[in-house]
């Protein structure tokens, strides 16, 4: 199934750094790097929320999410 979508200006900027003759191994490596980057960012945001809300246990999070 093909889904058409518009490439954003930010995506176009990133594509400028990728050569047209990139190998499958390099594509996999770039995917891993991007996945790690965004996972790290999500973890940092979760840590920030944890500190801001004063969570001490997983029950604190469950209570917060059920509000």
C-alpha positions in Angstrom: 0.0 0.0 0.0 1.5 3.3 -1.0 0.7 6.3 1.1 1.6 9.7 -0.4 2.7 12.5 1.9 4.5 15.8 1.6 8.1 15.9 2.6 8.7 18.7 5.1 11.5 21.3 4.8 13.2 19.7 7.7 13.2 16.3 6.0 14.5 17.8 2.8 17.4 19.3 4.8 18.3 15.9 6.3 18.1 14.2 2.9 20.8 16.6 1.6 23.3 14.9 3.9 22.6 11.4 2.5 24.4 10.4 -0.7 22.3 8.9 -3.5 24.4 5.8 -3.6 24.0 4.8 0.0 24.3 1.1 0.9 21.6 -0.9 2.7 24.0 -1.3 5.6 24.4 2.4 5.9 20.7 2.9 5.8 20.3 0.4 8.7 23.0 2.3 10.6 21.3 5.6 10.1 18.0 4.2 11.2 19.7 2.9 14.4 21.3 6.3 15.0 18.0 8.1 14.5 16.1 5.6 16.7 18.6 5.9 19.5 18.6 9.7 19.2 14.8 10.0 19.5 14.6 7.3 22.2 17.2 9.3 24.2 15.2 12.5 23.8 12.0 10.7 24.9 13.8 9.4 27.9 15.1 12.8 28.8 11.6 14.2 28.6 10.3 11.4 30.8 13.0 12.0 33.4 12.1 15.7 33.4 8.4 15.0 33.9 9.4 12.4 36.7 11.4 15.1 38.5 8.8 17.9 38.0 6.0 15.8 39.3 8.0 14.4 42.2 7.3 10.8 41.2 8.9 8.2 43.5 7.3 4.9 42.3 5.5 3.5 39.3 2.3 3.9 41.3 2.8 7.6 41.3 2.9 7.5 37.5 -0.2 5.3 37.4 -2.1 7.8 39.6 -1.0 10.7 37.4 -2.1 9.0 34.2 -5.5 8.1 35.6 -6.3 11.7 36.5 
